[in-house]
């Protein structure tokens, strides 16, 4: 997570037990990478580009274990919209996956559904936000990704992933097609929030949560980021103040999600 430089980092720490439906895709015991959200007793959602890493792990032929609310489960299927492209494992002579051939068509469909082997009964899933009135909504982001601050951005030579669970807040400023956008405001800005932040490397696939009438709902899935200024993208360090995050809008993917779950139950 990329956080304000003038706020103590420990203020951004979150308790995993408060958000049991959020879980890491990859965990080697020291660092955690990629995030998914339980939206159904047997389905979770993440980014399509995170699903590519699942194919590298050959999850279709080997049990791929994830921990959801401290209990193990297995991902058995990853489904992405046909509009986003495809991922095809390339194997060596022994059948081991040596690389994944990725065909990219439209990254505004950067979302994936993950089917679980066992039904999750001990954790309530997070419901989906259906309305297209996202602009102005305050959101909560969660993840285990690399830590950085807005004054320095993402470290160039050393990514800092300590495996700690963090949260940050922001406010949606605009939407465009399947994307919703928000910016990393400088603390001097009137728009900066107390726990202002954006995602860092390793937070991909993570949720943007919104509170609606006392219920927490999933409004977006982390896809990527950039600066609005094209020259700053070329010459500035990523993740500094002014960085713009873009998430995939759940409201635009709602029909596809329901269709996939219905056809693959």
C-alpha positions in Angstrom: 0.0 0.0 0.0 1.2 3.5 -0.8 0.4 5.8 2.2 0.9 9.4 3.3 4.4 10.2 4.4 3.2 12.4 7.3 1.1 9.7 9.0 2.6 6.9 11.1 2.6 3.7 9.1 1.1 1.7 11.9 -2.1 3.7 11.6 -2.7 1.9 8.3 -2.4 -1.6 9.7 -5.6 -3.6 9.7 -6.7 -6.8 11.5 -7.2 -9.7 9.0 -10.0 -11.1 11.3 -12.1 -7.9 10.7 -12.1 -8.7 6.9 -12.1 -12.5 6.7 -13.6 -12.5 3.1 -10.4 -10.8 1.8 -7.5 -13.3 1.3 -4.1 -13.3 -0.4 -3.6 -15.5 -3.5 0.1 -16.1 -3.0 1.8 -16.6 0.4 5.3 -17.9 0.8 5.3 -17.5 4.6 7.2 -14.2 4.4 5.4 -12.1 1.9 1.9 -12.1 0.4 1.0 -11.1 -3.1 -2.3 -10.7 -5.1 -5.6 -10.3 -3.4 -9.1 -11.9 -3.8 -12.5 -11.3 -2.3 -15.1 -13.9 -1.4 -18.4 -13.0 -3.1 -20.2 -16.3 -2.9 -19.8 -19.4 -0.8 -17.8 -21.0 -3.7 -16.5 -18.0 -5.7 -14.0 -15.2 -5.3 -13.1 -12.3 -7.5 -9.7 -10.9 -8.4 -7.9 -9.2 -11.3 -7.4 -11.2 -14.6 -3.7 -10.4 -14.6 -3.5 -12.1 -11.2 -5.1 -15.2 -12.7 -2.1 -15.4 -15.1 0.1 -16.1 -12.1 -2.2 -19.0 -11.2 -1.5 -20.6 -14.6 2.2 -20.3 -13.9 1.6 -22.3 -10.8 -0.2 -24.9 -12.9 -3.2 -24.8 -10.6 -5.4 -26.8 -12.9 -3.3 -29.9 -12.5 -2.0 -29.3 -9.0 -3.9 -28.4 -5.8 -3.5 -24.6 -5.3 -4.1 -23.9 -1.6 -5.3 -20.6 -0.3 -6.3 -19.6 3.2 -9.7 -18.0 3.6 -10.4 -16.9 7.2 -7.7 -19.2 8.5 -9.1 -22.3 6.7 -7.6 -23.9 3.7 -9.4 -24.1 0.4 -8.4 -24.9 -3.2 -8.8 -22.9 -6.4 -10.1 -25.2 -9.1 -11.0 -22.8 -11.9 -10.3 -19.3 -13.1 -12.6 -17.6 -15.5 -12.0 -14.2 -17.2 -14.2 -12.3 -19.7 -13.3 -13.2 -23.3 -12.9 -9.5 -24.0 -9.8 -9.2 -21.8 -7.8 -11.9 -23.8 -6.5 -15.3 -22.8 -3.7 -17.1 -21.0 -2.3 -20.4 -22.3 0.3 -22.4 -20.3 3.3 -23.5 -22.4 4.9 -26.8 -21.1 8.3 -28.4 -21.5 8.9 -32.0 -22.4 8.2 -33.2 -18.9 4.8 -31.4 -18.9 6.0 -28.7 -16.5 4.7 -25.2 -17.2 7.7 -23.1 -18.3 5.8 -19.9 -19.3 2.3 -18.6 -20.0 1.5 -17.2 -23.4 -0.8 -14.1 -22.7 -2.9 -12.5 -25.4 -4.2 -9.1 -24.3 -7.3 -7.6 -26.0 -9.0 -5.1 -23.6 -7.6 -4.5 -20.2 -10.8 -2.7 -19.1 -12.1 -6.2 -18.5 -9.2 -7.0 -16.1 -11.3 -9.2 -13.7 -11.4 -12.9 -13.0 -13.7 -15.2 -11.1 -12.1 -18.0 -9.0 -14.1 -21.1 -8.2 -13.3 -22.9 -4.9 -13.3 -26.6 -4.3 -15.0 -26.4 -1.0 -18.0 -24.3 0.0 -17.1 -21.6 2.5 -19.6 -21.7 5.3 -17.8 -20.0 8.2 -17.4 -16.5 6.5 -20.1 -14.3 5.0 -19.3 -13.2 1.5 -19.2 -9.6 0.4 -22.1 -8.5 -1.7 -21.7 -6.7 -5.0 -22.4 -3.0 -5.6 -24.8 -2.8 -8.6 -25.4 1.0 -9.1 -23.5 3.2 -11.6 -23.4 6.2 -9.2 -19.8 5.6 -8.0 -18.4 9.1 -8.3 -18.0 10.7 -4.9 -18.2 7.5 -3.0 -15.6 7.0 -0.2 -13.8 3.6 -0.5 -11.7 1.4 1.6 -8.8 -0.6 0.1 -7.1 -3.6 1.6 -4.1 -5.7 0.8 -0.7 -7.1 1.7 1.3 -5.4 -1.0 4.6 -3.5 -1.0 4.8 -0.4 1.3 5.7 3.0 0.1 5.0 6.7 0.8 3.6 9.4 -1.5 6.7 11.6 -1.2 9.0 8.9 -2.6 6.7 6.5 -4.4 7.5 2.9 -5.2 11.1 2.1 -4.3 13.2 1.6 -7.4 15.5 -1.2 -6.3 13.9 -2.8 -3.3 10.2 -3.6 -2.9 9.1 -3.6 0.7 6.7 -6.5 1.3 6.5 -7.4 5.0 3.4 -9.5 4.8 1.4 -7.1 6.9 -2.3 -6.4 6.2 -3.1 -2.7 5.5 -5.9 -0.5 4.7 -6.2 2.9 3.0 -9.1 5.2 2.0 -9.8 7.4 -1.0 -12.7 8.9 -2.9 -13.8 8.0 -6.4 -13.4 11.0 -8.7 -14.6 9.7 -12.1 -15.7 6.7 -14.1 -15.1 5.8 -17.8 -16.6 2.6 -19.2 -15.5 -0.3 -17.0 -13.1 1.8 -15.0 -13.5 3.9 -11.9 -10.7 6.3 -10.9 -9.3 8.0 -7.8 -6.2 9.9 -7.1 -3.4 10.0 -4.4 -3.9 13.5 -3.1 -1.0 15.4 -1.5 -1.6 15.9 2.3 -1.7 19.7 1.6 -4.7 19.2 -0.7 -8.2 19.9 0.7 -9.2 16.6 -0.8 -6.7 14.5 1.1 -8.1 12.0 3.6 -6.6 11.1 7.0 -5.7 7.6 5.8 -5.3 8.6 2.1 -3.6 6.0 0.0 -3.5 3.9 -3.2 -2.4 0.4 -4.0 1.2 -0.7 -4.3 2.8 -3.7 -6.1 1.2 -6.9 -4.8 -2.2 -5.3 -4.0 -3.6 -6.2 -7.5 -7.0 -7.8 -7.5 -7.8 -6.2 -4.1 -11.1 -4.8 -3.2 -12.5 -1.3 -3.1 -15.2 -1.5 -0.5 -18.1 1.0 0.1 -20.5 1.2 3.0 -24.1 1.5 1.8 -26.8 1.6 4.4 -24.7 -0.2 7.0 -23.7 -2.9 4.6 -20.2 -3.3 3.1 -20.2 -4.0 -0.6 -17.6 -4.5 -3.3 -17.6 -1.6 -5.7 -14.3 -2.2 -7.6 -11.3 -4.6 -8.2 -7.8 -3.2 -8.3 -6.3 -3.2 -11.8 -3.5 -0.7 -12.2 -2.4 3.0 -12.0 -0.7 5.8 -13.8 -0.2 9.6 -13.8 -2.5 11.8 -15.9 0.5 13.5 -17.3 2.1 11.3 -20.0 5.6 12.8 -19.4 5.4 12.1 -15.7 4.6 8.5 -16.5 7.9 8.4 -18.4 10.2 10.1 -16.0 8.7 10.0 -12.5 8.8 7.3 -9.9 5.5 5.4 -9.8 3.1 5.9 -6.8 3.9 9.5 -5.8 1.3 12.0 -4.9 -0.8 12.7 -8.0 -0.8 9.0 -9.0 -4.2 7.8 -10.3 -5.5 4.4 -9.6 -8.0 2.6 -11.8 -10.3 -0.2 -10.7 -12.7 -2.4 -12.6 -16.3 -1.4 -11.9 -18.4 -4.1 -10.3 -21.5 -2.5 -11.6 -20.4 -3.0 -15.2 -19.3 -6.6 -14.5 -22.3 -7.6 -12.4 -24.3 -9.3 -15.2 -21.2 -11.2 -16.3 -20.4 -12.3 -12.8 -23.9 -13.7 -12.2 -23.8 -15.4 -15.6 -20.5 -17.2 -15.0 -21.6 -18.4 -11.5 -24.9 -19.6 -12.8 -23.3 -21.5 -15.7 -20.6 -23.1 -13.6 -22.3 -24.0 -10.4 
